[in-house]
Amino acid sequence: MFVRNQLSFSLFGVVVATLFFSLSLTPSLLPRDWLFEGLIGGVNAAIGYGVGCLLEWVYRRWIRPRVRLPASVTKVLADRPTWLSAAIKVAVLLGCVVVAIVMLVQSARWQREITALMGMDDITTTGFLRTGALSAAVIALVIGVFRAVRWLIRWVAGELTARVHIPRQFALPIGALIVTILAVTLFNGVLAKAFFAAANSAFSVRNGHTSPNATQPQLPERSGSPNSLAKWETLGSEGRWFVSYVPSADDIARVTGKPAREPIRVYTGLESADGPEAQAELAAAELERTGAFDRKALVVVTTTGTGWVDSTSAESVELMYGGDTAIVATQYSYLPSVLSFLSDKEKATRMGKLVFDKVYEHWSARPAQARPKLLVYGESLGSQGSEGAFTGLSDLRTKSDGVLWVGPPNSNRLWREFVTRRDPGSPEVLPTYADGLVVRFADGRGDLWRPSSTWLTPRIAYLQHASDPVIWWSPDLLFTEPDWLREPRGADVSPTMAWYPIVTFWQVAADLPNAQGVNDGHGHRYGTLVLDAWAALAEPPDWSAELSDRIRNYLEASAVRERSLK
């Protein structure tokens, strides 16, 4: 009996599950391989099955008892052969299987269209058919878990009836409430804390790892050097890489053809000081020690989760200014960005504000004519933390000489304010705010100079690709169609992509882990577009198209070299 109950299913639930599964195979922002497609298809199909079961229950409980069919129809239904119901069920099931297979074949075609838009290798149809088997396994797992929870609710209700003598009709909802409270408490409290504690512990071990190609700097211009107040072993894995993989003055001179200085890079890790405030104080002390406030440009970077800083962005500024620069960054988490986004957003915002305020305090204490350009940078979760240092546009313009934020998450406070209040008629994927007088959004280098050439200083720029799921993923996708899908699609987004309740939320969520698994210029890969943005925000006096091309070539080669070494 138990096995038969577990193998039973709702036919209408299967139909709705097939619909949800088919919709999940439609295009999203990025190409997906069979593994991601199978996982997301299974999750959506399981949700669809639940929706179908709920609708069927509503029909049986509330609608069918109130609908009176003609006597002739009732008689035909009562006299139908027993084999007919089984035949209909088999036919419907076969139809669902055929629909699923057809959609899998069509989905492989859609995925090839997206890979073509992004200049990537094609996905084979035969390989993509593995999606169906994986999705079926996911559906079975989710339904099994649901049925286990349902059994638990009934068991609790039975105990309440037997031991406390609560009537059955009241025991069931009370049992459901008890199980729900326990589950929420367990997952949001005990399990969540245990998971993030375990993850933090695991990634703290990784934080102690040092790439064999990351060597302790000897120059006093670097944190981690023998002269540094922030010791090499305390910088963390990403910090040690940041201060060791730096273009030298000779490298910069070869690219620019002009004398260059050794760039200053300051970094403090979680173990460099006791707490965020002490880290910020140490970072400011390191800037003073290295003479950072006497350089032409000073960049305050808010890192991503593990303390990572994009090398291309850092090197862009250093080569533009002939090494006469200082960059300061701090670590606030052991966790990678995805987990930090879930658990450490407040840490990112707090650290972004602490470090900027401390740097600004030292910077503003100097005579105006003796200050470097004060520039601000953050990518992904780093942009969210960096935004936390400012109350609004006026504060940004008062305290900085230029701001570059790359691939901002949809929940960024200032980004959301600018996008929501964009000029009428401008699209969400590439909005225009206040005619672009101060804040601009760019998907490519030409966008930085639109809609007009009047761009007041200090300037703020957001880089955002139409295909970047980090920007467009939001819980609102569950039940609200976003503007970026109502409006014309971005150039690298499939015109076939459409919004479906619940389904699109999970599709874009599945794109997040692959956000950087595409070519530069798509997804969360911004490449040398950051060079164009820095040149637009803080162009040095001797800037030229020829110098830009030479630096770009160096950056592209450096990125390839870094990937092979790190």
N, C-alpha and C positions, 0 to 999 in steps of 0.2 A: 504493500500500500504506500509506504514512504517513497519508494523508488518511483512508483507510478505517479505520485503527486509531484515529485521533482521533475519528471519528464513531461508532465502536462503543460500545455501552453494555450494562450489566447490567440485565436486566429486573427482577430482584428488587431491585436497587439503586434503580431508579425507583419501585417500589412503596413501599419504606421511605422514600425521599425524599418521596414524596407524603404519607405519614403524618406525617413531621416537619414538612413545610410546612403541612399542615392544622392540626396542633397549635399551630404558631406563630401562626396566625390567631386563636386563642382569646384572650379578654380578658386584659390585664395591668393594671398599676396605673393607667396614664394613657391617654387617647385617643391613637391614632397615626394620622397621615395616610398616604396611599398610599406616600409616599417611604420613611418609616421602616419601614412594614410590608413593603415590597418588599425592603429591605435585610436585615431580620431574617429574613424568610421565605426569601430566597435562601441566607443563611448556614446556617439550620437544615436546609433541603432538601439542601444540599451535604454537611452532616454526616450526614444520614440516608442519602444515597447511599453515602457511605463505609462506614457501619455495614452497609448491605445488601450491599455488595460483600464486606466482611469475613466476614459470615455465610455468604454463598454460597461463598466460598473454603474456609471451615472445613467446610462440608457436602461439597464436592467432594473435599477433601483427606483428611478424617478419617472422615466419616460414611458417604458413599456406598460407599466400598470395603468397608466392614464390614457393610453391609446386603444381605442376599440376598433378592431378590424372587422370588416364585413363577415358575416357567418360563412359565406362561401370560401373566402380566403382562409379563415380559421380551419375549415374542414380539409381544404387541400393541404395545408401545412401539417395537420394532424395525421393525414393518410399517406404522407410521402413515404416512399420506401426507405428502409433503414440504410441501404447502401448509398443512397443519394447524398446524405450528409457527409459520409466518408469521402465520396467522390469529389464533392465540392471542396472539401478541405484539402485533399491531395492536389486538385487543380489550382487552388489558390496558392498553395505552397510552391508548386512547380512554377507558377507565374512569378512569384516573388524571387525565386532563384534565377529565372531567366532575366528578369529586370535587373537584378544585382549584377549579373555577368555582363549584360549589355552596358550598364553604367560603368563597370570597371574598365571595359575596352574603351569607352568614350573618354573616361577620366585619364587614361594613359595618353590619349591624343591631346587633351587639354594640358596635361603636364608638359608634353613636348612643345606646345605653343609657348608656355611660360619659359621653359629653358631656352627657346630660341630668342625670346625677348631679352634674355639676360646673357646670351652668348655662352650657354653651358651645354654639356653633353646631353644627348637625348636619353629618355627613359624608355625601356623596352616594354611592349605590351605583355609579353609572356611573364616577365619578372613581376610586373605590376599585379598580375592575377593572384599572387600570394597574399595580397591585401585581404581578399575575401576570407581565407582561412584564418588569418590573424584576427580579423574583426569578429568572426564567429566565436573564437576562443574568448575574446574580451567580453562579448555579449553574455556568454555562458557564465563567466566569472562574476560580472556585475549582477546578473539575475540571481546567481547562487547566493551572493552576499545579501541581496535584498530579501530573498526568501529566508535566509538565516535570521535576519533582523525581524521579519514578520513572525517567525516561529518564537523568537524571544519575547516579542510583545504578547503573543497569545499565552505563552507560559507564565509571564508575569501576571496577566489578567486572570489566568486560572488559579494562581496562588492567592491573588487578592480575593477571589470568590470563595476559595476553599478555606482560607485561614482568617480573613477579615469579614467574610460574608457580605462582600460588596456585590450587588446585582451585576450580572454579566454585561448588561447594556452600558453600565457605568465603568465596569472594570476594564473593558477594552480601551476606551479613550484615556483612562488614567494610566494604564500600562504603556500605551504609546507615548504619553507625556513623560513618564519616568524613563523609558528607554531613550527618548530624544534628549532629555536633560543630561543623562549619563553620557550619551555619545558626544554631545556638544562640549560638555565639561572635559571629557577625556581627550577629544581631539584638539580643542582650543587651549586646553590647559596642560594636562599631564603629557599627552603624546606630542603636542607641538613643542613644548619646552624640552622634552627629552630628545626629540628629533633635532632641533636646532642646537641643543647642547652637544649632541653626538657629532653633528655636522661641524660645529665650531671646533670641537676637539680634533676631528679628522683633518680639517683644513688648516688648523694651527700647526699640525705636523708638517703638512705641505709647505706652510709658510717658512719653515726652517730649512727647506731645501734651497740650495744654491746651484744655478746652472754652472756647469764646468767652464762655460764661456764668459761667466760674470766674475771678474777679478776685482779685488779691492782697489779703488782708485788711490793714487798717490798724490794727485794734485790737490792743493788746498781749496780749490774752487768746488770741490765735491763733498757732499755729506758722505760719511763712511770712510773718509781718508784719515790718515794718522792725526791730522790737525783738527778733525771734525769733533763737534760736541755731540753729534749723533753717531754712535758707534756702528761699525760695519755689521756686526752680528745681530744688531737690533732692528735693522731696516726691513726685514722680511724679504721673501723671495722676489716680489715685484720691485720693491725699493732697491734691492741690491742690483737688479738688472737696470733700473732707471738711471742709477748713478754711474754704472760701468759702461753701458752701451751709449756713448755720447760722441758726436763728431768732434774731433780735435781741432785746434786752431789751424793746423796744417791742412786737414781735410777741408775745412771751410774755405781757406785761402785758395786751394786748388779749384774749388767749384766757382767761387766768385771772382777769382783773379785779383783779389785785393788783400792787404794785410788783415788778419783776424785775431780775435782774442779767444781765450779759453772760456767756453760757456760755463756759467754757474748753474749747478743743479743741487737744490736743497731738498732733503726728504727726511721725514720722521716716521718711523714705524710704530706699531702698537706697543712694542717693547722698548722703544727709545725713551719713553718718559712715563710717569705714573698718572695716567688719565688724559682726557682730551685737552683740558686747559693747559696742562704741563706740556703736551705735545705742541700746541700752538705757540706757547712761550718759547719752546726749544727751536721751533722753525724760525721764529722771528730772530732769535739769538744767532742762529746759523746764517741768516741773511745778513745780519750786521757783521758777523765774523768774516764772511766772504766778500764784503764790499758790494753786495747786490744792489743797494740803493744808489750806487754811483754808476750803474749801467744805464744803457739807453732804454731798455725795456725790461719790465718785471712782470712775469706771468704767474698768477695765482691759480693753481689747478686743483679742482676737487676730483679725486680719483673715483674709479668704480670700486665694486665690492672688495676685492682682494688687495686693492692699492695700486691697480694697474693704471699706467699713463700711456696714451697713444704716442708711440715714438714719432710717427709722421708729423703729428701736430707740433710736438716739442722741437723736432729738427727743423721744421718750416720756419719758426720764429728765429731760431739760432742762425740759420743760414741767411735769412733775410737781413738780419742786423749784424752780420759778420762776427757772430759770437759775442757781441757786446750785450749780453742778455743774462737774466737770471730767471729760473723757473723753480717754484716751490710747490711741493705736494706732500700730502700726509695720508697715512693709512688709517681707516676707521673700522675695518672688519677683516676677519679671516675668510669670510664666505664669498663665493663668486657672486656676480651681479644678480643672477636670477634669485638665489636664496637671500641675498642682501635686500633685494626689492621687497621680499615678503616679510623680513624680520628686522632689517637695519635701516629703513628709510629715515627714521628719526635721527639715527646716528650720523647718516650722511649729511642731513640738513644741519645738525648741530656742529659737526666738524667744519662744514663749509663756512658757516657763519663765524665760528671761533677763529679760524685761520685768517679769513679775509679781514675781520675786524682788527686782529692783532697786526697784520701786515699794514693795513690802512693807518693804524695808529702811528707806527714808525714812519711810514711814507709821508703822511700829512704833517709830521713834525719838522720836516725839512723845508727849506725855502722853495717856493714854487718853481723857480728857475733851476733848481738843483735836483729835481725829482726825475726818476725814469718814467716812461709811459707805464701806467698801471693797467694791465690787461687781465681779463678773467676768462677762464676756460673750464668747460666740463662736458663730458660725453656720457650719454645714456644716464645711468643713475647718478653719475657725477654732475650732470647738468641740473638734476633735481636738488642735489646737495648745494651746488653753487648758487642756485636761485634763492636758497634760504638765507643768503647773506644780505638780501635786498628786500625792501618793503614794496617797491614798485619802480616804474619807469623813471621818475624824478630822482629817486635814490641811486639808480643805476648810473644815470648821467652825471650826478654830482660826485660820485665816489670813484668812478673808473674812467679810463681813456679808451675803452673798447671791450666788448664782450662777445665771445664766440661759444655758442652752445650747440652741440652736435647730437643728433638722434635723440631728442628729449622724450621721455615717457609721457604718455597721454595724461598722467595725473600731475604733471608739473604745474604749479600754481600760476606763475607768470605766463608761461607758454599758453595755458588754457585761456587766460584773460585776454591775451593779444589775439588769439585765434577766434575766440567767441565774439570779440568786438571788431573783427576785420571789416574792411570796407565792403559795402554792398556789391554783390556781383563777383567778388573774388573767391576762388575755391578754397576749401579747407586744406587740400593737399599743398597748395602754394598761395597762401593768403597775402593780401596787402593790408597793412595796418597803418592808418593815418597817412595814406599816400606814400608810404615808405620813407618818410622824412627821418625817422630814427631807427625803427626796427624793421628788419627785412628777413625774408625767408627764401631759401635757395635749395633747389634740387640739382642745379648745375651752375657752372661759373657765370653764365650769362644772366642768371636770375638775380645775381647780386646787384646789378645795375638797372633793374626794373623796379617800379614803373617809370622812374624819371632819374635824371642825373643828380638831382638835389638830394643829397644825403648828409644830413647834419652830423656834426661830431659833438660828443662821442657817439660811436655807432654800435648797434647791437645786431648780431646776425644769428639766425637759427639755420642749421643745415638739416634738411629732412627729405628723405626719399619717399616717393609715393608708395614704394614697396617695402618700407621698413615697418615690420610688425611691432617693434618696440614703441613706435609713435602711436600706432592706431589701435593697439589692443586696449580694451577697456571693459569693465563689467557691464557698461551700458549696452554693449553689443548683444547681450542676451535678449533684450526685448525692444531695442530702439535702433532703427536704421540710421547710421551716421551720415553726415553730409558728404563725406568723401566717397560714399558709395551711391549717393543720390546724384552727385555731380559727375561730369565727365571724368573717366579714369585717368590716372597718371600714365605716362608714356610706357612704363615697364610693368603695368598691371593689366592683366587679361580683361578685355572688354566683356568677357562672359561672366566675370565674377559678379555675384549678386548677394544681397543680404537675405538671410533666412533666420527667423527667431531661433535662438539657442544654438543652431548649427554653426553660424558664422563665428560666434564667440569661441567655440572650440576649434574651429579651423584656424583662426588667427592665433589662438593660444598655442596650437601645434606648430605654427610658423616661428614662434619665439626661439626655440632651441637652435633653429637653423638660420637665424637672422644674419650670421656672419659666414654662412656656408655657401655664399654666392660670390660672383665677381664684383670687383670694385665698381662703384656707381650704382649699386642695387642693394636692397635690403639694408642691413646695418653696416655696410662697408662703404666708407666715405673717401678712402684713399687720399689722393692729392688735392681733392676739392678744398681741404682745410688750408692749403697754401694760398689758393685764390681768396678764401675768406679772410685770412690774416692780412693779405696784401690790400684787400678792400677796407679792412678795419683800421690798420695801422701801417700804411705804406711808408717805407723809409725813403729818404730824399733821393737816393741814387737808384731807385727801382726802375726796371725796364723789362720789356717782353723777353729779351734775350736772356737776362739774368733769371727770370722766372722759369724759362725752359730748362736752363742748366740745373737749377735747383730741383725742378720736377724730376728730371732724369736721375739725379742723385737719390731723391726720396724713393723713387720706384725701385731702384737697385738696392737701396738700404732696406726696404721692406722685405724684399726677397731674401736678402742676406740674414736679416733678423729671424725670419721664420725657419731658416735652416740651422741657426745657431741656438735658438732659445729652447 
